[in-house]
């Protein structure tokens, strides 16, 4: 170690990750080579892009390649690229810390379960650290393009690493000092097999020294080794779909996503004509840990004429499809295109519209032909897909066909009911789609508002995702059938006459209604007999334009002012409690009983008590009276 070497401690999160990485990925150790080749390929792509405007950066060495070498006697493995390289500062930032938003949330989700943690680690994109699964020590020698000072980084993957100046050519060379139980990776046959399994699709040559048996008979061994390309070295998306095997598509997905699992599905398409581009997009099996962070980097890899331009080009897909991975390679965009130009270019808008429709079409096909596979997708991404109902008006019809819900017709909270299925099961004279929004499935299925629907065999859609009330504000009808919230005051049941509807209106002349109204005072908008209750004594219903409880909580959480609204109090005149209440002559006792029913109705809907102390005091008074009788 030279006098210029400096020692640094790993960031706390990096130390945690290193320990979990070794545990979670130990059973699939060969993955480290895929990650290092992927990093090398990215480094070359980035240099190609910079060289468009700064050709001097690659003038001395423009034949890009990734070179793999090994020494079985020395127990070392090297992966070298002539890409963009790193400066000393970049080495410290990139290899000593995990400077990503959501790091704490990511680490909280790691459980020690190998399969689950491997998936999360892949989604977080920290593949470099997988080298310590097979290496006792890792050395990185690198030099940034356009600089003349190299840097050496060395670590045993424990608490610290050292950095020092060193002589180095442009690019990066990673040397792994292999553990005793990982010497299989100092074998040419094994390395070739891993490269062809995971990295055959890499669009840059991956080279290795020729095996001894590859020389012509009688040929003397060369002073310096000859290299052979061991991968196809052709960008996979440029090939015809008929020539690409499923395993190749899966390997390419893992390359661009750093996921450890196969994709759920993919779509590979080439468009020719006025606008020419190729797209290859994937649907992951599992949601990323930061799916709900709308500020997280997202988007497709953008290539122009096979030249890498940028990662996470978010202009090509709407926000609600932010989980989609893939690439777009366009022939009609300028090589020096900037993010600002992308925002305004009509060609980008055209590609975005086409890709969105293609993805939604792929999902509809999956839903129709492979319902189990689509159910798995919906369980992971259904909530975020709902965002599209309010963000993408032009595709609202296609999105509505993809929605899945729980309902009173199905057992359990599984969201597997399509709106088309609901329409097929509507009863005679039903011209509305009934739904109920609650805080949880348990609250939804126990709601007293469902009682009359169960009695009449009418299916009700049950909604309990945090986005559902917002969803329904943007979903007025489906196939000509309007949606009806069963918790609203203006409820109309199938086959009900105008006279029946009128009977639900507030009747101030009814003696019991008037007494209850006087007891509740300004707590309610009105009081009336209910036609929706069969078992419960009372419930609260909202007026047509009142804001629901779920939306109120969202607005309050974001600091917005919530408009005041009061519920209607509906009572079941046939219930024994109301029959007994109607005969109560003590007005104070009557008022206590009514207020208890009001608070209980609020609690039944998942609400909170405005004055819990008064509720407890009333209950205590009533219990004491009961015990004294």
C-alpha positions in Angstrom: 0.0 0.0 0.0 1.4 3.4 -1.0 1.7 6.4 1.2 -1.1 8.0 -0.8 -3.6 5.3 0.2 -6.5 6.4 2.4 -8.8 4.1 4.4 -12.6 4.7 4.6 -15.3 3.0 6.5 -18.3 1.6 4.6 -21.5 3.5 5.0 -23.7 1.7 7.6 -26.3 0.7 5.0 -23.5 -0.8 2.8 -22.2 -2.9 5.7 -25.7 -4.2 6.4 -26.2 -5.0 2.8 -22.9 -6.9 2.4 -23.9 -9.3 5.2 -27.4 -9.9 3.9 -26.1 -10.2 0.3 -23.8 -13.1 1.2 -26.6 -14.9 3.1 -29.3 -14.3 0.5 -27.4 -15.0 -2.7 -25.1 -17.7 -1.6 -27.1 -20.4 -3.3 -26.9 -18.6 -6.6 -23.3 -17.3 -6.5 -22.7 -17.3 -10.3 -25.0 -14.2 -10.5 -22.0 -12.0 -9.5 -20.5 -12.5 -13.0 -23.7 -11.3 -14.7 -23.7 -8.2 -12.5 -20.1 -7.3 -13.3 -20.6 -7.8 -17.0 -23.7 -5.8 -16.9 -21.9 -2.9 -15.1 -19.1 -3.1 -17.7 -21.6 -3.0 -20.5 -23.3 0.1 -19.0 -19.9 1.8 -18.7 -19.2 1.2 -22.4 -22.7 2.5 -23.3 -22.1 5.7 -21.3 -18.8 6.3 -23.0 -20.3 5.8 -26.4 -22.9 8.5 -25.6 -20.4 11.0 -24.4 -18.1 10.3 -27.3 -20.9 11.6 -29.6 -20.1 15.2 -28.5 -16.6 14.5 -27.2 -15.0 12.1 -29.8 -11.5 12.6 -28.3 -12.6 10.5 -25.3 -12.5 7.3 -27.3 -10.1 8.2 -30.1 -7.2 6.1 -28.8 -9.3 3.0 -28.0 -12.6 2.8 -29.9 -12.9 -1.0 -30.2 -15.1 -1.6 -27.1 -14.9 -4.9 -25.4 -15.3 -6.7 -22.0 -12.4 -9.0 -21.2 -12.5 -11.8 -18.7 -9.3 -13.4 -17.5 -8.4 -15.9 -14.8 -5.4 -17.5 -13.0 -6.2 -20.8 -11.3 -2.8 -20.8 -9.6 -3.2 -17.3 -8.2 -6.9 -17.9 -7.5 -7.9 -14.7 -9.3 -10.6 -13.7 -11.8 -10.6 -10.4 -13.6 -13.3 -8.5 -15.6 -12.1 -5.5 -17.5 -13.8 -3.0 -19.8 -12.6 0.1 -21.7 -15.7 2.1 -20.9 -16.1 5.4 -19.2 -14.2 4.5 -16.0 -14.3 6.5 -12.7 -12.4 9.3 -11.0 -11.2 8.9 -7.4 -14.3 10.8 -6.1 -16.6 8.6 -8.1 -14.9 5.5 -6.8 -15.5 6.6 -3.2 -19.1 7.6 -3.9 -20.1 4.6 -6.0 -18.3 1.8 -4.2 -18.4 2.9 -0.6 -21.9 4.1 -0.2 -25.4 3.3 -1.2 -26.6 6.8 -2.0 -30.1 5.9 -3.1 -33.5 7.2 -1.9 -35.4 4.6 0.0 -32.3 2.8 1.4 -33.8 2.6 4.9 -37.1 1.2 3.6 -35.3 -1.3 1.4 -33.2 -2.6 4.3 -36.3 -2.8 6.5 -37.8 -5.2 4.0 -34.9 -7.6 4.0 -35.9 -10.5 6.2 -33.2 -13.2 5.9 -35.3 -15.3 3.6 -33.0 -16.1 0.7 -35.5 -16.1 -2.1 -37.4 -13.0 -1.0 -34.2 -11.0 -0.2 -32.6 -12.0 -3.5 -35.5 -10.4 -5.3 -35.3 -7.2 -3.3 -31.5 -6.9 -3.7 -31.9 -7.2 -7.5 -34.6 -4.6 -7.5 -32.3 -2.2 -5.6 -29.5 -2.6 -8.2 -26.5 -3.2 -6.0 -25.0 -6.0 -8.0 -21.3 -5.0 -7.4 -21.5 -6.1 -3.8 -22.3 -9.6 -4.9 -18.6 -10.0 -5.7 -18.0 -10.7 -2.0 -20.0 -13.9 -2.2 -17.1 -15.5 -4.0 -14.1 -13.3 -3.1 -12.1 -12.7 0.0 -10.8 -9.5 -1.4 -11.8 -7.3 -4.4 -9.6 -4.8 -6.2 -10.9 -2.2 -8.6 -8.4 -0.4 -10.9 -10.0 2.4 -12.9 -9.4 5.6 -14.8 -12.1 8.0 -15.9 -12.4 9.0 -19.6 -10.7 12.3 -20.3 -8.5 12.0 -17.2 -4.9 10.8 -16.8 -5.0 9.7 -13.1 -6.1 6.2 -12.2 -7.4 5.0 -8.9 -7.2 1.7 -7.0 -9.9 0.6 -4.6 -9.4 -2.5 -2.4 -11.7 -4.1 0.2 -12.3 -7.4 1.9 -16.0 -6.5 2.2 -16.1 -6.1 5.9 -15.9 -2.7 7.6 -13.6 -0.6 5.4 -11.9 -0.1 2.0 -8.7 1.7 0.8 -8.3 4.1 -2.1 -5.0 5.2 -3.7 -3.7 6.7 -6.9 -2.5 4.3 -9.5 -1.5 4.0 -13.1 -4.4 2.7 -15.2 -5.8 2.9 -18.7 -9.3 4.3 -19.4 -12.0 1.9 -18.2 -12.3 -0.4 -15.2 -10.6 -3.6 -14.2 -12.1 -5.7 -11.3 -9.9 -8.4 -9.8 -11.5 -10.9 -7.5 -9.3 -13.0 -5.1 -11.4 -16.0 -5.0 -12.4 -17.9 -1.8 -11.3 -21.5 -1.5 -14.8 -22.8 -2.2 -15.2 -20.6 -5.3 -12.3 -21.8 -7.4 -14.8 -23.1 -10.0 -14.8 -19.5 -11.3 -11.1 -19.8 -12.2 -12.0 -22.3 -14.9 -12.5 -21.3 -18.5 -15.3 -23.9 -19.2 -17.3 -22.8 -16.2 -16.9 -19.1 -17.0 -17.9 -19.6 -20.6 -21.0 -21.4 -19.5 -22.1 -18.6 -17.1 -21.5 -15.9 -19.7 -23.5 -17.7 -22.3 -26.3 -18.3 -19.8 -26.6 -14.8 -18.5 -24.8 -12.4 -20.9 -25.0 -13.8 -24.4 -27.3 -10.9 -25.4 -24.8 -8.1 -24.4 -24.3 -5.9 -27.4 -20.6 -5.6 -26.9 -18.0 -8.4 -27.3 -17.2 -10.4 -24.1 -13.8 -11.9 -24.7 -11.7 -14.6 -23.0 -8.3 -16.1 -23.8 -8.6 -19.0 -26.3 -8.4 -22.4 -24.7 -5.3 -24.5 -25.5 -7.4 -26.8 -27.6 -8.5 -24.0 -29.9 -5.1 -23.7 -31.6 -4.3 -25.4 -34.8 -2.3 -28.6 -34.5 1.4 -28.0 -34.3 0.9 -24.3 -33.7 3.2 -22.8 -31.1 1.8 -21.1 -28.0 1.7 -17.3 -28.6 3.7 -15.0 -26.3 0.5 -13.1 -25.5 -2.8 -14.9 -25.3 -5.3 -14.7 -28.2 -8.8 -13.7 -27.4 -12.1 -15.1 -28.7 -15.6 -13.5 -28.3 -17.8 -15.9 -26.3 -21.1 -14.1 -26.6 -23.4 -13.3 -29.5 -22.4 -9.6 -29.1 -25.5 -8.5 -30.9 -28.2 -6.3 -29.4 -31.0 -8.7 -28.7 -33.8 -6.2 -29.6 -32.3 -5.8 -33.1 -32.9 -9.4 -33.9 -36.1 -10.9 -35.3 -38.5 -12.2 -32.7 -38.5 -15.6 -34.4 -34.8 -16.0 -33.8 -34.8 -15.1 -30.0 -35.3 -17.9 -27.5 -37.4 -17.3 -24.4 -34.3 -17.9 -22.2 -32.6 -15.1 -24.1 -35.5 -12.7 -23.5 -35.4 -13.6 -19.8 -31.6 -13.1 -19.5 -31.9 -9.7 -21.2 -34.6 -8.7 -18.7 -32.3 -9.6 -15.8 -29.5 -7.6 -17.4 -31.5 -4.4 -17.7 -33.5 -4.7 -14.5 -31.0 -6.4 -12.2 -33.9 -8.6 -11.1 -33.1 -12.1 -10.0 -36.4 -13.6 -11.2 -37.8 -14.1 -14.7 -40.2 -11.5 -16.0 -43.9 -12.3 -15.9 -44.3 -11.3 -19.6 -42.8 -9.3 -22.4 -43.5 -7.6 -25.8 -41.0 -7.2 -28.6 -42.1 -5.0 -31.5 -40.5 -3.3 -34.5 -42.4 -0.4 -36.1 -41.6 0.8 -39.6 -43.0 3.6 -41.7 -43.1 7.3 -41.0 -41.7 6.7 -37.5 -39.2 3.8 -37.1 -38.4 2.3 -33.7 -38.0 -1.0 -31.8 -39.3 -1.6 -28.4 -38.8 -4.5 -25.9 -40.8 -4.1 -22.7 -41.2 -6.4 -19.7 -43.7 -6.9 -16.9 -41.9 -7.9 -13.7 -43.3 -10.6 -11.5 -43.0 -8.5 -8.3 -43.5 -4.9 -7.4 -40.3 -3.0 -6.6 -40.0 -1.9 -2.9 -40.2 1.8 -4.0 -43.2 1.4 -6.2 -45.2 4.0 -4.3 -42.4 6.6 -4.4 -43.4 8.6 -7.5 -40.1 10.5 -7.3 -38.0 7.4 -7.7 -36.0 7.0 -11.0 -38.1 5.1 -13.6 -38.5 4.7 -17.3 -37.1 2.8 -20.2 -33.5 2.6 -21.5 -33.3 4.9 -24.6 -31.1 4.0 -27.6 -30.9 6.0 -30.8 -29.6 4.1 -33.8 -28.3 1.4 -31.3 -26.3 4.0 -29.4 -27.2 4.2 -25.7 -28.6 7.6 -24.8 -30.0 7.4 -21.2 -31.3 5.3 -18.5 -34.8 5.9 -17.0 -36.2 7.9 -19.9 -39.6 8.4 -18.3 -41.1 10.2 -21.3 -42.1 7.0 -23.0 -44.6 5.7 -20.5 -47.2 7.2 -18.2 -46.6 7.3 -14.5 -49.0 4.5 -13.7 -46.9 2.1 -15.8 -43.7 3.0 -13.9 -43.1 -0.6 -13.0 -42.5 -1.6 -16.7 -38.9 -2.3 -17.7 -37.3 -2.3 -21.2 -35.7 -0.4 -24.0 -36.7 1.8 -26.9 -34.4 2.1 -29.9 -35.5 4.9 -32.3 -34.0 5.7 -35.7 -35.6 9.1 -36.0 -34.3 10.9 -33.0 -31.1 12.9 -33.0 -28.1 11.3 -31.3 -27.5 14.3 -29.1 -31.2 14.5 -27.9 -31.6 16.0 -24.5 -34.2 15.4 -21.8 -35.8 18.8 -22.5 -36.1 18.0 -26.2 -37.7 14.6 -25.3 -40.4 16.4 -23.4 -41.5 18.4 -26.4 -40.9 16.0 -29.3 -44.1 14.8 -31.1 -42.3 11.6 -32.1 -41.8 10.8 -28.4 -45.5 11.4 -27.8 -46.4 9.1 -30.6 -44.1 6.3 -29.3 -45.5 6.9 -25.8 -49.1 6.5 -27.0 -48.2 3.4 -29.0 -46.3 1.7 -26.2 -49.0 2.4 -23.6 -51.7 0.8 -25.9 -49.4 -2.2 -26.5 -48.8 -2.8 -22.8 -52.5 -2.5 -22.0 -53.3 -4.8 -24.9 -50.8 -7.3 -23.6 -52.4 -7.2 -20.2 -55.9 -7.7 -21.7 -54.7 -10.7 -23.7 -53.2 -12.1 -20.5 -56.4 -11.5 -18.6 -58.4 -13.3 -21.2 -56.1 -16.2 -22.0 -54.1 -16.7 -18.8 -56.3 -15.5 -15.9 -54.1 -17.0 -13.2 -51.1 -15.2 -14.5 -53.1 -11.9 -14.8 -54.3 -12.4 -11.2 -50.7 -12.6 -10.1 -50.0 -9.4 -11.9 -53.0 -7.6 -10.4 -52.1 -8.7 -6.9 -48.7 -6.9 -7.4 -49.6 -3.9 -9.5 -53.3 -3.5 -9.5 -53.3 -0.6 -7.1 -50.9 1.5 -9.2 -52.7 0.6 -12.4 -55.8 2.3 -10.9 -53.9 5.6 -11.1 -54.4 5.5 -14.8 -58.2 6.0 -14.5 -57.6 9.6 -13.5 -54.4 10.3 -15.5 -55.0 8.7 -18.9 -58.4 9.6 -20.2 -57.7 8.3 -23.7 -57.1 4.8 -22.4 -59.8 4.8 -19.7 -61.9 2.2 -21.5 -59.0 -0.2 -21.8 -58.0 0.3 -18.2 -61.5 -0.3 -16.9 -61.5 -3.8 -18.5 -58.4 -4.6 -16.5 -59.8 -3.6 -13.1 -60.3 -6.4 -10.6 -62.4 -6.2 -7.4 -63.5 -8.1 -4.4 -67.2 -8.5 -4.1 -70.0 -9.9 -1.9 -70.4 -12.7 -4.4 -66.9 -14.0 -3.8 -65.4 -15.4 -0.6 -62.5 -13.7 1.0 -60.7 -10.5 0.0 -59.3 -11.7 -3.3 -59.7 -9.1 -6.0 -60.7 -11.2 -8.9 -64.0 -9.9 -10.2 -63.9 -8.1 -13.5 -66.6 -5.6 -14.4 -67.8 -7.8 -17.3 -68.4 -10.6 -14.8 -70.4 -8.3 -12.6 -72.6 -7.2 -15.5 -73.3 -10.8 -16.4 -74.5 -11.5 -12.8 -76.8 -8.4 -12.5 -80.3 -9.2 -11.4 -83.5 -8.3 -13.3 -84.2 -4.5 -13.6 -80.7 -3.7 -12.2 -79.3 -0.7 -14.1 -76.5 0.3 -11.8 -73.2 -1.1 -10.5 -73.2 -1.0 -6.8 -70.1 -0.5 -4.8 -68.9 0.2 -1.2 -65.7 1.9 -0.1 -64.3 1.1 3.3 -61.0 1.2 5.3 -60.5 -2.6 5.1 -62.0 -5.7 3.7 -63.3 -6.6 7.2 -65.1 -3.3 7.5 -66.5 -3.6 4.0 -68.0 -7.0 4.4 -69.5 -6.2 7.8 -71.1 -2.9 6.7 -74.8 -2.6 7.5 -75.3 -0.9 4.1 -75.0 -4.4 2.5 -77.9 -6.0 4.4 -80.6 -5.3 1.8 -78.3 -6.3 -1.0 -77.6 -9.7 0.6 -81.3 -10.2 1.1 -82.1 -9.5 -2.5 -79.1 -11.4 -3.9 -77.6 -8.3 -5.5 -73.8 -8.2 -5.9 -71.8 -5.3 -4.4 -68.2 -4.4 -5.3 -66.1 -4.0 -2.2 -63.3 -1.4 -2.3 -60.7 -1.0 0.4 -57.5 0.1 -1.3 -56.3 3.6 -0.3 -56.8 4.8 -3.8 -60.3 3.5 -4.3 -62.4 6.5 -3.5 -60.2 8.6 -5.9 -60.6 5.8 -8.5 -64.4 5.9 -8.3 -64.4 9.7 -8.7 -62.9 9.0 -12.1 -65.0 6.0 -13.0 -68.6 7.2 -13.6 -69.9 4.3 -15.7 -69.0 1.1 -17.5 -70.7 -0.2 -20.6 -73.6 2.2 -20.1 -74.1 1.2 -16.4 -73.5 3.9 -13.9 -71.8 3.3 -10.6 -73.8 3.7 -7.4 -72.2 4.1 -3.9 -74.4 2.1 -1.5 -73.4 4.5 1.3 -75.0 7.5 -0.4 -78.4 8.8 0.6 -79.8 8.7 -3.0 -79.8 4.9 -3.2 -82.1 3.3 -5.7 -82.7 -0.5 -5.7 -83.6 -2.6 -8.7 -87.3 -2.6 -9.4 -88.0 0.2 -6.9 -90.9 2.5 -7.9 -90.8 6.3 -7.5 -93.1 5.9 -4.6 -90.6 3.5 -2.9 -87.8 6.1 -3.5 -90.0 8.8 -2.0 -90.5 6.7 1.1 -86.8 7.1 1.8 -86.9 10.8 2.0 -86.8 12.6 5.3 -90.3 12.8 6.9 -90.4 15.5 9.6 -94.0 14.6 10.4 -93.1 11.1 11.6 -93.0 11.3 15.5 -90.0 9.0 16.0 -88.1 10.7 13.2 -88.7 14.1 14.8 -87.6 12.9 18.3 -84.4 11.4 16.9 -83.8 14.6 14.9 -84.1 16.7 18.0 -81.8 14.4 20.0 -79.0 14.5 17.3 -79.3 18.2 16.6 -76.7 19.6 14.2 -74.7 16.4 14.2 -76.6 15.2 11.1 -78.0 16.6 7.9 -81.3 14.7 8.4 -83.0 11.7 9.8 -85.2 9.1 8.1 -86.4 5.6 8.1 -84.2 3.2 6.2 -85.0 0.7 3.5 -81.5 -0.6 3.3 -81.2 -2.1 6.8 -82.6 -5.5 7.7 -80.5 -6.5 10.8 -78.8 -3.4 12.1 -80.6 -0.7 14.1 -79.1 2.3 12.3 -76.5 3.5 9.9 -75.0 6.8 8.6 -75.2 7.7 4.9 -73.6 10.5 2.9 -75.3 13.0 0.7 -74.7 12.8 -3.0 -71.8 15.3 -3.2 -70.3 14.7 0.3 -66.6 13.7 0.5 -66.0 10.1 1.6 -64.0 9.2 4.7 -61.1 7.8 2.7 -60.7 10.9 0.5 -60.9 13.1 3.6 -58.0 11.2 5.2 -55.9 11.6 2.0 -56.6 15.4 1.9 -55.9 15.8 5.6 -52.6 13.9 5.3 -51.5 16.3 2.5 -52.4 19.4 4.6 -55.5 20.3 2.5 -58.6 21.8 4.0 -61.4 19.4 4.1 -64.9 20.7 3.5 -67.5 20.2 6.2 -70.3 17.7 5.6 -72.8 16.0 7.8 -74.3 12.5 7.4 -77.9 11.4 7.3 -79.0 9.1 10.1 -81.1 6.2 8.9 -82.8 3.9 11.4 -84.5 0.5 11.0 -88.0 1.0 12.5 -88.5 -2.7 12.7 -85.5 -3.4 14.8 -86.3 -4.3 18.5 -84.1 -1.5 19.7 -86.0 1.1 17.7 -89.3 -0.4 18.7 -88.2 -0.1 22.4 -86.9 3.3 21.8 -90.2 4.5 20.3 -91.9 3.7 23.6 -89.3 5.5 25.7 -90.9 8.3 27.7 -87.9 9.6 29.5 -86.4 12.2 27.0 -83.0 12.2 28.6 -82.7 8.5 28.4 -84.1 8.6 24.9 -81.4 11.1 23.9 -78.6 9.0 25.4 -79.8 5.9 23.5 -80.0 7.8 20.2 -76.5 9.2 20.6 -75.2 5.8 21.4 -76.8 4.5 18.2 -75.3 7.4 16.3 -71.8 6.7 17.7 -72.1 3.0 17.1 -73.1 3.6 13.5 -70.1 5.8 13.0 -67.8 3.1 14.5 -69.4 0.4 12.2 -68.2 2.4 9.2 -64.6 2.5 10.4 -65.0 6.1 11.6 -63.8 7.7 14.9 -65.7 9.2 17.7 -65.7 13.0 17.9 -66.2 12.9 21.7 -65.2 9.5 23.1 -65.5 10.6 26.7 -69.2 11.5 26.3 -69.8 8.1 24.6 -68.2 6.3 27.5 -70.2 8.3 30.0 -73.5 7.6 28.2 -72.7 3.9 28.1 -71.9 3.8 31.8 -75.2 5.6 32.6 -77.2 3.1 30.6 -75.3 0.1 32.0 -75.9 1.4 35.5 -79.6 1.9 34.9 -79.8 -1.6 33.4 -78.2 -3.1 36.5 -80.5 -1.2 38.8 -83.7 -2.4 37.1 
